[in-house]
Amino acid sequence: MRAMPHEGRALSHLLSLLRDGDFLTRERALLWAGGFLLAFAAAIMFLAVTAHGLNDYNNRPLGTDFSDVYAAGTLTLDGVPEAAYDPVRHHEQERAVFGLDTPFYGWHYPPFFLAVAGALSTLPYLPALVLWQAVGLALYLFAMAHLLGGGARDRTWLLYALAFPAVFVNLTHGQNGFLTAALFAGAIALLDKRPVAAGILFGLLAYKPQFGILIPLVLATTARWRCFAAAGATVAALVLFATLTFGADIWSAFLASTHFSRTVVLEQGGTGFEKIQSVFAATRLLGGSVDAAYAAQGIATLGVAVSLVILWRSQASMAAKGAGLCLGTLLATPYSLDYDMMLLAPAIALQAIDGRTRGFFPYERTALAALWLVPIMARGVAGSTHIPLGLIVMALAFAFAVRRGARQTSPAIA
């Protein structure tokens, strides 16, 4: 029998490495994470030393997207919170704070989040930005430590959590991914032990309503009624608070603004389709029509919803279920950006826990490594090649989570 050609042996060896994930040794993982953390720190230092006033070297506000939070907060303190939902007036306020050349950063959040924006804008911009990011980062790390439980005794998790590329994306955009990840991680960690507290955390996620599509479905189909009721009561309390604080008309302004958010930001890609990590955006990026994008997203959302119900009603571990919910939440909405990939942090942690406990599927360790890395690559790859890499990697990881549920039992994986 002829010996396998050199190229064939190399390919076989590569596939074996990817299948078993043997390349992902502890030493290499620590080295990569440490290298990323140093690189991110250097990049943030570069932004700081090249800044002029409140703007970066490219004349964008430092923390870019946080500028819309700050502008909305100043409008709220000026007694005109409804102006935050008017793109023209909101942009005028951003230009007044950051300069006439400031790009438009839209405000798309429900009215109760204006209270957070108003509180932050009582501070000068840079201290407000630092406070926002520092508190968010602390909440994220606290929730991840709680989610990991006993696994948090090995402090290497902290390096992986800090070096996770979505952390850098979130920091440079001044975004709220830390808060989203903290609320999800905390709710999943508390779900079985303290369902009311978990429901409150799920309810607070209403500040990003596009991420609340699947949570009620999962809670209802698994009869977690105390958590369901607590989440609903929390949302009702937030709505009442906003109405009493800003007046009933604030809701008319918010609802009117959703037309701009839907048509300009989502359908026309005002944000940039390469930045949005969804089936909808991938369809539009590849040249599909708006109707085709909605149809594709609808099919994907339905498939994710059915898969999640099956997963959560199975005998799979809570780790697999929680990972599936985090991943499914990102896949089910047409509007999730690369900084929203902070939600992958609890998904990765949970799948790693489940894999170490019950064994990893072939290629699963490689998929988790790709999931950890993809937030820093997704936008650039999609923009230059039109390949929705972030979506592909998230869908693969979701498939692994659902596959665990399909086993219906929890024996060790061969």
Secondary structure, 3 states (H helix, E strand, C coil): CCCCCHHHHHHHHHHHHHHHCCCCCHHHHHHHHHHHHHHHHHHHHHHHHCCECCECCCCCECCCCHHHHHHHHHHHHCCCHHHHHCHHHHHHHHHHHHCCCCCCCCCCCCHHHHHHHHHHCCCCHHHHHHHHHHHHHHHHHHHHHHHHHHHHHCCHHHHHHHHCHHHHHHHHHCCCHHHHHHHHHHHHHHCCCCHHHHHHHHHHHHHCHHHCCCHHHHHHHCCCHHHHHHHHHHHHHHHHHHHHHHCCHHHHHHHHHHHHHHHHHHHCCCCCCCCECCHHHHHHHCCCCHHHHHHHHHHHHHHHHHHHHHHHCCCCCHHHHHHHHHHHHHHHCCCCEHHHHHHHHHHHHHHHHHHHHHCCCCCHHHHHHHHHHHHHCHHHHHHHHCCCHHHHHHHHHHHHHHHHHHCCCCCCCC
